[in-house]
Amino acid sequence: MPSGESMLSTIKSNKSVMLDKSKRFRKTLGGYGKNKKTQYNLPKASAEQLLMIRENLKKEHRFLWLKVVGLFIVIIMGLVWLFTLV
């Protein structure tokens, strides 16, 4: 059997074994149907609540950056200490 025929038979057998991927996602809940509308049930927030949420997020963000900068400084100091020993 020439090599071309064996390659073709291999490709045919591989195609028959492969899963049909188009059937996998047919029955999923998500999708982009034309008739579907996304509905959200979000509570109403007053101006004071929004301001309080904003301030809390700013505090969390500031605290996160302090952690990141502190960890970075500790790592740099550890590397400097290691290189001074060598």
N, C-alpha and C positions, 0 to 999 in steps of 0.2 A: 504494500500500500504506500503510495507516494506521500511525502510529508504534508503536501497541501490537503489531501483528502483526510488525513488523520487530524489536522488542525480543524477542519470544518466539522468533523464528527465530534471533536472535543467541544467546540463552541455550541453545537446543537445540544449535546447532552448537558452542558452547563446551563443553557437557557431553560431547559425543561426542569431543572432542579431549582432554579431561582424562584424566590417568592414573588407573588404579584403585589407590588408595593402600592398600587393604586387602590386596592381593596382595604388596605390597613386603615385609612383615614376617612372612609366614607361614613361611618357611624359615630364620629366624634361629636361632642356637644358644641364645639366651637365652629366658626366658619364665617364667611363673609356673604351671607345671603342678602338679596336685595330687599326682602320683606322684613328682615330682622332689624329691630331697633334696640340699642343699648339703653337700659333704664337704670338710673342710679337713685338710691333713696338716701340722699345726704341730708343731715340735719342742718337747720339754719343756725348761724352763729352771729352773735352780736359783735359790734366793733370792739368792745372791751375784751371779749373772748379771743378775737383774732389778734389783738395786740398782745394779750397774755401768751398765746401760742407762739407768736413771733419772738417774744423775749425769751421764752423757754428754749426755742430752737437755737437762738443766738448763744445762749449759755451752754447748751450741749455742744454746739459747734466749737466754741472757744475751749471748752474742757477737752474735747477730742484733739484739737490742735496742740494743747499743752501736753497731752500724753504723747503725741507723735514727736514733738520737738524734744521732750524729755528722753524718750527712748532713743532718738537719734543721737543726742548728746552722750548718753551712756554708752552706746555702741562705739562712737568715735573715740571716747576716752579709753574704752577697753582696747581698741585697735592701737591707739597711740601707746598705751602701756605695754602691749605685746611687742610692738616694734622697738621700744626702748630696751627691752630685755635681750633682743637678738643682736 
